[in-house]
Amino acid sequence: MPELPEVETALRGVSPYLKGFTIEKIVVRQPQLRWVVSPELTTLKNVKILDTSRRAKYLIIHTEKGYIIGHLGMSGSVRIVPHDSPIDKHDHLDIVMNNGKLLRYNDPRRFGAWLWTESLDDFHLFLKLGPEPLSDEFNAEYLFKKSRKKSTSLKTFLMDNAVVVGVGNIYANETLFLCGLHPMKLAENLTRNQCALLVETIKNVLAKAITQGGTTLKDFLQPDGRPGYFAQELLVYGNKDKPCPKCGTKIESMIIGQRNSFYCPHCQKKK
């Protein structure tokens, strides 16, 4: 699944072709995605796009009438292509612009979403989301307070979107390794210093991934068709039985919350 850096990369790639231009129409070829595509989308004609943004892993297209909310799901991607581009069987939605381009959504597994809302303030999918990881609201004191009486694994805690959005499986693994914290450590046992280290590391890891264009995953390509380049620098994720880059001990893995977790048993001792 594309994580926050991949979604941010996609947003930055498509925004110049959307912002300030006008939607001529939206073509929906397959409405049955994770949720049914909002029927309001096909009624949008000659509607100007005012801005674009991101909340967690959701793409937000701000129009003069309301907001288009997109989610890439497990295998979705967006591309900017000319109006006359050939259609693939997994091309489920086109936002046709007045600049000769269109935003095309492709999703083989159909687990993404394209929804409509007139207000972001009460949009149901955003109501329980925590702060953005790169925002000032996500800080050491906030994380420390959130972790109190949380008898859940640290990795599960960091991946909880009610705590902080966008710290997915890949970057949670990388962050915990860099912090020397075991993924099964209880969140409630975090110290203030450890919370400060986690916040700083999460911000650095995600910012670096965004700068380098997102992680190369088999299902993800940037809007211009180039893969991301951060995967070659992953330290532990996907590296089971390979030597730890810090101490040489073999990287181990375990399943936590139905997700594969990678860690060094020497550098990340459970304390």
C-alpha positions in Angstrom: 0.0 0.0 0.0 1.4 3.4 -0.8 2.4 5.2 2.4 2.3 8.9 3.2 5.5 9.8 1.2 4.1 8.0 -1.9 0.8 9.9 -1.5 2.6 13.2 -1.0 4.8 12.5 -4.0 1.7 11.7 -6.1 0.0 14.9 -4.9 3.0 17.1 -5.9 3.2 15.4 -9.2 -0.4 16.0 -10.3 -1.1 19.4 -8.6 0.5 21.6 -11.4 -2.0 20.1 -13.9 -5.0 20.5 -11.7 -4.7 23.7 -9.6 -6.2 26.7 -11.4 -7.7 24.7 -14.3 -11.3 23.6 -14.9 -12.8 20.1 -14.7 -14.7 19.5 -18.0 -16.1 16.2 -16.8 -15.4 13.2 -14.6 -15.6 9.7 -16.3 -16.3 6.8 -13.9 -15.8 3.4 -15.6 -15.9 1.3 -12.4 -17.9 2.7 -9.5 -17.4 -0.3 -7.3 -14.2 0.5 -5.3 -13.7 0.2 -1.6 -16.8 2.4 -1.3 -19.1 3.2 -4.3 -17.7 6.3 -6.1 -19.8 9.3 -5.1 -22.4 9.9 -7.8 -21.9 13.7 -7.4 -18.6 13.4 -9.2 -20.1 12.6 -12.6 -22.3 15.8 -12.3 -19.2 18.1 -12.1 -18.9 19.9 -15.3 -17.0 23.2 -16.0 -15.9 23.4 -12.3 -12.7 25.2 -11.4 -10.1 23.6 -9.1 -8.9 26.1 -6.5 -6.3 24.0 -4.7 -5.0 20.6 -3.8 -3.9 19.1 -0.5 -3.4 15.9 1.5 -4.9 14.7 4.8 -3.2 11.5 6.0 -3.2 9.3 2.9 -6.1 11.0 1.2 -5.7 13.3 -1.8 -8.0 16.4 -1.6 -9.0 18.3 -4.7 -10.5 21.7 -3.7 -13.1 22.9 -6.2 -15.4 25.9 -6.2 -18.3 23.7 -5.3 -16.8 21.3 -2.8 -14.1 18.7 -2.3 -13.1 15.5 -4.2 -11.4 13.0 -1.9 -9.2 10.3 -3.4 -7.5 7.4 -1.7 -5.1 5.1 -3.6 -5.9 1.9 -1.6 -3.7 -1.1 -1.8 -2.6 -0.8 -5.4 -3.9 2.4 -6.8 -2.0 5.1 -8.7 -2.8 8.4 -10.4 -1.3 9.7 -13.6 -1.5 12.8 -15.7 -2.0 11.8 -19.4 -3.3 13.4 -22.6 -7.0 13.2 -23.4 -6.5 10.6 -26.1 -4.4 8.2 -24.1 -5.3 4.5 -24.5 -7.4 3.1 -21.7 -6.2 0.1 -19.5 -8.8 -2.3 -18.1 -7.9 -1.1 -14.6 -8.3 2.6 -15.4 -11.4 3.2 -13.3 -11.8 7.0 -13.2 -10.7 10.1 -15.3 -10.9 13.7 -14.2 -10.8 15.5 -17.6 -9.3 19.0 -17.5 -9.6 21.9 -19.9 -5.8 21.9 -20.5 -5.7 18.8 -22.7 -4.7 16.6 -19.8 -6.6 14.3 -17.5 -5.9 12.7 -14.1 -6.3 9.0 -14.5 -6.9 6.6 -11.6 -5.7 3.0 -12.1 -6.4 0.4 -9.4 -6.1 -3.4 -10.1 -7.4 -4.4 -6.7 -10.1 -1.7 -6.5 -9.5 -0.9 -2.9 -9.2 2.8 -3.3 -11.9 5.5 -3.1 -13.2 8.6 -4.8 -15.7 10.5 -2.7 -17.3 13.9 -2.6 -18.0 16.3 0.3 -19.1 19.9 0.5 -17.2 20.4 3.8 -14.0 19.0 5.2 -14.9 20.0 8.7 -17.5 17.2 9.1 -16.2 14.7 6.6 -16.7 11.4 8.4 -13.3 9.8 7.4 -11.4 12.7 8.9 -13.1 13.1 12.2 -11.0 10.7 14.3 -7.6 11.4 12.6 -4.6 12.4 14.6 -2.2 15.2 13.7 0.0 15.2 10.6 3.4 13.8 11.4 5.3 16.7 9.9 3.1 19.3 11.7 4.0 21.2 14.9 1.0 19.6 16.6 2.9 16.3 16.5 5.5 16.8 19.2 7.2 15.0 22.1 4.8 16.2 24.8 1.8 15.2 22.6 3.2 11.7 22.0 4.1 11.2 25.6 0.5 12.1 26.8 -1.0 9.9 24.1 1.1 6.9 25.2 0.0 7.0 28.8 -2.0 3.8 29.8 -1.6 2.4 26.3 -0.8 -1.2 26.9 -0.3 -1.9 23.2 2.8 -2.6 21.2 4.8 0.5 20.3 4.6 -0.4 16.6 0.9 -0.7 16.7 0.6 2.5 18.6 2.6 4.5 16.0 0.5 3.1 13.2 -2.7 4.1 14.9 -4.2 7.0 12.8 -5.9 8.3 15.8 -2.5 8.9 17.4 -0.7 10.2 14.3 -1.5 9.8 10.6 0.6 8.3 7.9 3.2 6.3 9.8 2.6 3.1 7.9 4.3 -0.3 8.2 7.5 0.5 6.3 8.3 3.7 8.0 7.3 2.5 11.5 9.9 -0.3 11.0 12.6 2.1 10.0 11.8 4.6 12.7 12.0 2.0 15.5 15.3 0.7 14.2 16.8 4.1 14.1 15.6 4.8 17.7 16.8 1.4 19.0 13.3 0.5 20.3 11.8 -2.9 20.1 8.5 -3.0 18.1 6.8 -5.0 21.0 7.8 -2.5 23.7 4.6 -1.2 25.4 3.7 2.3 24.4 2.9 3.2 28.1 6.5 2.5 29.0 7.9 5.3 26.8 9.9 8.0 28.5 9.7 11.6 27.5 13.2 11.4 25.9 12.2 8.4 23.9 9.0 10.3 22.7 11.2 13.2 21.7 13.5 10.8 19.7 10.6 9.1 18.0 9.0 12.4 16.9 12.3 13.7 15.5 13.0 10.4 13.7 9.6 10.1 12.2 9.7 13.6 10.9 13.2 13.0 9.4 12.4 9.6 7.9 9.2 10.8 6.2 10.7 14.1 5.0 13.6 12.2 3.5 11.3 9.7 1.8 9.2 12.6 0.3 12.3 14.3 -0.9 13.5 11.1 -2.7 10.2 10.5 -4.3 8.6 7.8 -2.2 9.5 4.2 -1.7 9.8 1.9 -4.7 7.0 -0.7 -4.3 5.8 -3.0 -7.0 2.4 -1.3 -7.1 3.6 2.3 -6.9 4.9 4.7 -9.6 5.1 8.4 -9.5 2.7 10.4 -11.7 5.3 10.8 -14.4 5.9 7.1 -14.4 9.2 7.0 -12.6 9.5 4.8 -9.5 10.5 6.2 -6.1 14.1 5.9 -4.9 13.9 5.5 -1.2 13.7 1.7 -1.1 17.4 1.2 -1.7 18.1 3.0 1.6 15.7 0.9 3.8 17.7 -0.4 6.7 15.5 -3.2 8.1 12.2 -3.4 6.3 12.2 -6.5 4.1 15.7 -7.5 5.2 15.1 -10.6 7.2 18.3 -12.7 7.8 20.4 -10.0 6.3 23.1 -8.4 8.6 22.1 -5.4 10.7 23.7 -2.3 9.2 24.7 -1.2 12.7 26.0 -4.4 14.4 25.9 -7.2 11.8 23.4 -9.3 13.7 20.8 -11.0 11.5 17.6 -9.0 11.1 14.6 -10.9 12.4 10.9 -10.6 11.7 7.6 -11.2 13.5 3.9 -10.5 12.8 2.4 -7.7 14.8 -1.1 -6.7 14.2 -1.2 -8.8 11.0 1.7 -6.9 9.6 5.3 -8.1 9.1 7.8 -6.4 11.4 11.5 -6.3 11.0 14.0 -5.5 13.7 17.5 -6.2 15.0 17.4 -8.3 18.2 20.7 -6.8 19.4 20.1 -3.1 18.6 16.4 -3.2 19.5 16.3 -5.2 22.7 12.9 -5.4 24.4 13.2 -3.3 27.6 
